[in-house]
């Protein structure tokens, strides 16, 4: 690693002072990106710098490199960097230059997706809210105020990169930039102005003279020289809009995002590997995983609305920075297999044939180089004859033949080990300052701040708050004669995303939308008194819309009507046009209790539990060790949490996913969609919330919560993420490991195990069976056929070592059932 950094610094120095000799020239032709005159087959992965911390960037990047990536792709988040017009933030998690340099230090390239529209399930799609208030502005169309701001910010980012010599043309790692993002999905809604806007955006970007190509994703009419690229679960059928442009895939969705109130989506690695191999089979040369590491939506950065705080995305590196097996390992093998074909891939276009129904063969042949891909795009197994040989192709799989003869890898046959991870919970170790260890502040119901104001009618929320807070109070005083009936109800309609209704200071009821329908309409039974009554409505957002035509105009908040129904005489009263008093945000937000330093905390009386609008604080000792840390918010309702003044995001453990839609397993065969493979149905969408280790002190730490709907902080616990077991299951029909492709010794299938950390050794074998074992990691079972030697052989080969490999040989295990296809399944524990 140190040598790589030194080499990069030297190259950087020589490029600056001797540019013709040391700076990279990045161009493209119809086959590939061309770097210094050589076509390249590239594998890329998305890591969004603000969704993790600078302390773990190098580790994430190194794990990406170890997984076979050549490029790291990231968006640039405008609202993160310019939260107030003209005031910039490039510190901490927003230190873009530091992130790009960290990628360079690992010897990888960068694709910088400047946008500056990002989507990304990020708040407001990455646009700063102040942009919305510029007179005459319309987003993402041929609108002069918008284009002026877009050009100014894009140029600023390009200039920053140039000042640090980070473009490849200067000796840096950036080989690609992106302008706009998935505009082609919605551009029809903007009419003819969309075409002129895209032409303007392309011209603006290329005028910035980065020395590297620009791309537009999902933009079929991207003007030359912009490369149009594909996003989706599959892009093998995609074709660029010009024969002079390469086939590129900027977003291969490795899983899907989680929404509050939704089940947890995942994508089987067999399907993901199939999609990758199909893309390279059919002429692709640049593919990017979205995401390779998803991370965490800290603070109020989630979009949606209703995007969860976790942005794990079922990515090869999980939210906590741990490699997800077998996804990471199997894709690593796929990358190695594809790179074995690179010489043939870059030399020519594929010759594609169909040797059988739903079978497709692609051959790349030039001179002495020949590589082939055999794909079975059906959901049942097949046998195919190719080049005089017979090949078994499992359903929905691709076999890769780097020499057009021998299979190095089949996407449905996994050699990589699996891992079982789990969270070990422990109680919150408070530094006791009260009987409970907690202190609290009650947030006032209704209007409590000096900056409140009154208006006739109901106001849209985002235009009122400018997203300075999730919260907006609507308050109204009404005088009632004795005409409130026993069936009186308050009817409230809101654009979203949720609301709480208080009558005379008491919570009367709530309503919430969801990721499919943000709007809220509720009828809340209420009790009014004769005389004066105070109606306080707390409206809240859960991340602003980030996608769709004109998404910036969709709005939120209680826009009405608000109607009193069921009065004694059967009448109704529409309160919508009356004079309401408004308050942006909470009093506690202005006082700053999120940092834990306010002197108004109460620790002398009984701790209020299950009370809405309560701030809680405690001091705690961090869990020992180095395992990743989460807080389990089971027992709480909904709110936001801060650790040592840093927001770990919104928590909402009471939002439960629907009961239906999940299964014990998901068949990878057949086209994937975001709702195909779900888990965690009928359970809270998210109970565990990541706390970066770098935010924790070794001794005293402060946890502050704002609980919106009511909960019991005494139930909060810590959880540390640990690896329980490592497993592998390899059959006699598996190809040998990809690493042994060039070996002169003929080898068969090999089962390999490796502990997740270098200081661990395999301490015990929990299961070993050679014959017909079945099941999954953590739940293997013996089949009817089994060798009685398997356990002792595996124990001897593995215990006491960090890793081990065992060949599947009848000479080793014997033949417990002649004529039956056999496999070896092993589960091991590391310590």
Order of alpha helices (4+ residues) and beta strands (2+ residues): alpha-alpha-beta-beta-beta-beta-alpha-beta-alpha-alpha-beta-alpha-beta-alpha-beta-beta-beta-beta-alpha-beta-beta-alpha-alpha-beta-beta-beta-beta-beta-beta-beta-beta-beta-beta-alpha-beta-beta-beta-beta-beta-beta-beta-beta-beta-beta-alpha-beta-beta-beta-beta-beta-beta-beta-beta-beta-beta-alpha-beta-alpha-beta
